[in-house]
Amino acid sequence: MSNENAIHELFEQCMTINFDETHILLEKAKTKEEKEFVRLVTDFVLQQRQKKVIAEKRF
């Protein structure tokens, strides 16, 4: 798999993250860097969802 395809698939998977499972992901992270990655991804996904809600004036 090329890096381009890997990044695209990772993005698609991250965008479907279930925020109820975030604490589990953080608990199972093996390193500080992995925990930081989980935090960054969940923050990014949340920001994107907030932008969508605001754009659709559903707040």
FITOR-634685 format. One record per residue (C-alpha): residue in one letter; x, y, z; chain. Coordinates in steps of 0.25 Angstrom, whole numbers, plus 2048, in hexadecimal, padded with zeros to 3 digits. Example, Ala and Ser with C-alpha at 12.3 -4.5 7.8 and 13.67 -1.06 7.14 Angstrom:
residu | px | py | pz | chaine
A | 831 | 7EE | 81F | A
S | 837 | 7FC | 81D | A
This chain:
residu | px | py | pz | chaine
M | 800 | 800 | 800 | A
S | 805 | 80E | 7FD | A
N | 807 | 819 | 807 | A
E | 7FC | 821 | 800 | A
N | 7F2 | 815 | 801 | A
A | 7F6 | 812 | 80F | A
I | 7F4 | 821 | 813 | A
H | 7E7 | 821 | 80C | A
E | 7E2 | 815 | 813 | A
L | 7E7 | 81A | 821 | A
F | 7E0 | 827 | 81F | A
E | 7D3 | 81F | 81B | A
Q | 7D4 | 816 | 828 | A
C | 7D7 | 822 | 831 | A
M | 7CB | 82A | 82C | A
T | 7C2 | 81F | 831 | A
I | 7C7 | 81F | 83F | A
N | 7BE | 81C | 84A | A
F | 7C0 | 826 | 855 | A
D | 7BA | 81D | 85F | A
E | 7C6 | 814 | 85D | A
T | 7D1 | 81F | 85E | A
H | 7D4 | 81C | 86D | A
I | 7D6 | 80D | 869 | A
L | 7E0 | 811 | 85E | A
L | 7E7 | 81A | 867 | A
E | 7E8 | 80F | 872 | A
K | 7ED | 805 | 867 | A
A | 7F8 | 80E | 861 | A
K | 805 | 808 | 862 | A
T | 80E | 815 | 862 | A
K | 80C | 824 | 866 | A
E | 80D | 826 | 857 | A
E | 802 | 81D | 854 | A
K | 7F9 | 824 | 85F | A
E | 7FC | 831 | 858 | A
F | 7F8 | 82C | 84B | A
V | 7EB | 827 | 850 | A
R | 7E9 | 835 | 857 | A
L | 7ED | 83C | 84A | A
V | 7E4 | 834 | 841 | A
T | 7D8 | 835 | 84A | A
D | 7D9 | 844 | 84B | A
F | 7DA | 845 | 83C | A
V | 7CE | 83D | 83A | A
L | 7C6 | 844 | 844 | A
Q | 7CA | 852 | 83E | A
Q | 7C6 | 84D | 830 | A
R | 7B8 | 848 | 835 | A
Q | 7B6 | 855 | 83C | A
K | 7B9 | 85D | 82F | A
K | 7AF | 855 | 828 | A
V | 7A4 | 857 | 833 | A
I | 7A7 | 866 | 833 | A
A | 7A7 | 867 | 823 | A
E | 799 | 860 | 824 | A
K | 795 | 869 | 82F | A
R | 790 | 85E | 838 | A
F | 795 | 864 | 845 | A
